[in-house]
Amino acid sequence: MRAKDVLGREGEELAAVYLQEQGMRVLARNWRCRAGELDIVALDGHELVAVEVKTRRSLAYGHPFEAVTPVKLARLRALGLAWRAEHGVRFPLRIDAVAVVSDGGADPVVEHLRGVG
């Protein structure tokens, strides 16, 4: 597996643990359909949350949140609605983003933005 893919998986794992610590229930990870993939699908009270996780080793090329563009948000919304329809969930959909900055050391930084799109 490429180093980039390993970093991404590590970031998604950190994000899932973080979200659970915040009281969210992770329903799915790396859910795929023809239109694309959702990193994490979670339940936060009575809201279904599609979570985009962006992981970087440093901020040298910008903050991870900068990669969550309007085009990406539109795709995440469509994917979240597809997941909701496939699973018969009626809760309203929210789009969140989680940024993980980890250089492989002991203290990765995890940031969470709610309702980004």
TALINBEL-V153721 format. One record per residue. N is the residue number from 1. RES is the residue in one small letter. PHI is phi in radians with two decimals (999 if undefined). OMEGA is omega in degrees with one decimal (999 if undefined). NEAR is the number of other C-alpha atoms within 10 Angstrom. Layout:
{{N RES PHI OMEGA NEAR} {N RES PHI OMEGA NEAR}}
//
This chain:
{{1 m 999 -179.7 5} {2 r -1.20 -178.5 7} {3 a -1.00 178.6 8} {4 k -1.07 179.9 12} {5 d -1.21 177.2 10} {6 v -1.10 178.6 11} {7 l -1.05 179.5 20} {8 g -1.07 178.7 18} {9 r -1.13 177.7 16} {10 e -1.08 177.9 16} {11 g -1.10 178.5 25} {12 e -1.12 177.6 24} {13 e -1.14 177.4 15} {14 l -1.05 179.8 20} {15 a -1.11 -179.5 26} {16 a -1.09 178.3 24} {17 v -1.11 179.0 14} {18 y -1.00 -178.4 16} {19 l -1.07 177.6 20} {20 q -1.14 177.1 14} {21 e -1.13 178.2 10} {22 q -1.49 176.6 10} {23 g 1.68 178.9 11} {24 m -1.50 177.2 19} {25 r -1.87 179.3 18} {26 v -1.33 -179.1 17} {27 l -1.69 -178.1 12} {28 a -2.73 174.7 15} {29 r -2.32 178.8 17} {30 n 0.94 177.5 13} {31 w -1.32 -176.6 15} {32 r -2.17 170.4 13} {33 c -2.56 -178.2 11} {34 r -1.01 -175.2 6} {35 a -1.41 -179.3 11} {36 g 2.59 -174.7 13} {37 e -2.39 170.8 16} {38 l -1.81 179.9 22} {39 d -1.15 -178.9 22} {40 i -2.47 170.2 24} {41 v -2.05 -175.5 25} {42 a -2.38 175.4 21} {43 l -2.02 178.6 20} {44 d -2.12 -173.5 17} {45 g 1.12 179.5 11} {46 h -1.91 175.8 10} {47 e -2.17 171.3 16} {48 l -1.48 -174.9 25} {49 v -2.17 171.1 28} {50 a -1.63 -173.3 27} {51 v -2.00 173.2 28} {52 e -1.70 -180.0 24} {53 v -1.92 176.3 27} {54 k -2.12 -176.0 23} {55 t -2.13 178.2 24} {56 r -2.40 175.4 19} {57 r -1.41 -179.9 17} {58 s -2.74 177.1 13} {59 l -1.70 -176.3 10} {60 a -1.00 -179.6 7} {61 y -1.91 178.9 9} {62 g 1.82 179.2 10} {63 h -1.29 179.6 15} {64 p -0.96 -179.2 20} {65 f -1.10 179.0 18} {66 e -1.11 179.7 10} {67 a -1.45 178.8 11} {68 v -1.64 -174.5 18} {69 t -1.55 175.3 11} {70 p -0.99 177.6 11} {71 v -1.13 178.4 8} {72 k -1.10 179.4 13} {73 l -1.09 177.9 17} {74 a -1.10 178.0 13} {75 r -1.14 178.9 16} {76 l -1.07 178.2 25} {77 r -1.09 179.4 18} {78 a -1.08 179.2 14} {79 l -1.16 177.6 21} {80 g -1.07 177.3 24} {81 l -1.15 177.2 19} {82 a -1.15 178.1 15} {83 w -1.10 -179.4 20} {84 r -1.04 -179.9 19} {85 a -1.15 -178.7 11} {86 e -1.10 -175.8 9} {87 h -1.79 176.5 9} {88 g 1.14 -179.3 9} {89 v -1.58 -178.1 13} {90 r -1.91 -179.7 12} {91 f -1.16 175.6 14} {92 p -1.12 -176.9 11} {93 l -1.73 174.7 19} {94 r -2.19 176.8 21} {95 i -1.92 177.4 21} {96 d -2.08 173.9 21} {97 a -2.28 175.7 25} {98 v -2.14 176.6 24} {99 a -1.87 176.8 25} {100 v -2.18 174.2 27} {101 v -2.05 -176.1 20} {102 s -2.49 178.0 20} {103 d -1.64 -178.6 13} {104 g 1.63 178.4 10} {105 g -1.37 -173.8 7} {106 a -1.38 -172.6 7} {107 d -2.15 175.5 9} {108 p -1.17 178.7 14} {109 v -1.80 178.9 13} {110 v -2.06 177.5 17} {111 e -2.15 -175.2 15} {112 h -2.29 173.4 18} {113 l -1.91 -180.0 13} {114 r -1.67 173.8 12} {115 g 1.08 -177.1 13} {116 v -1.41 -177.8 13} {117 g -2.71 999 16}}
//
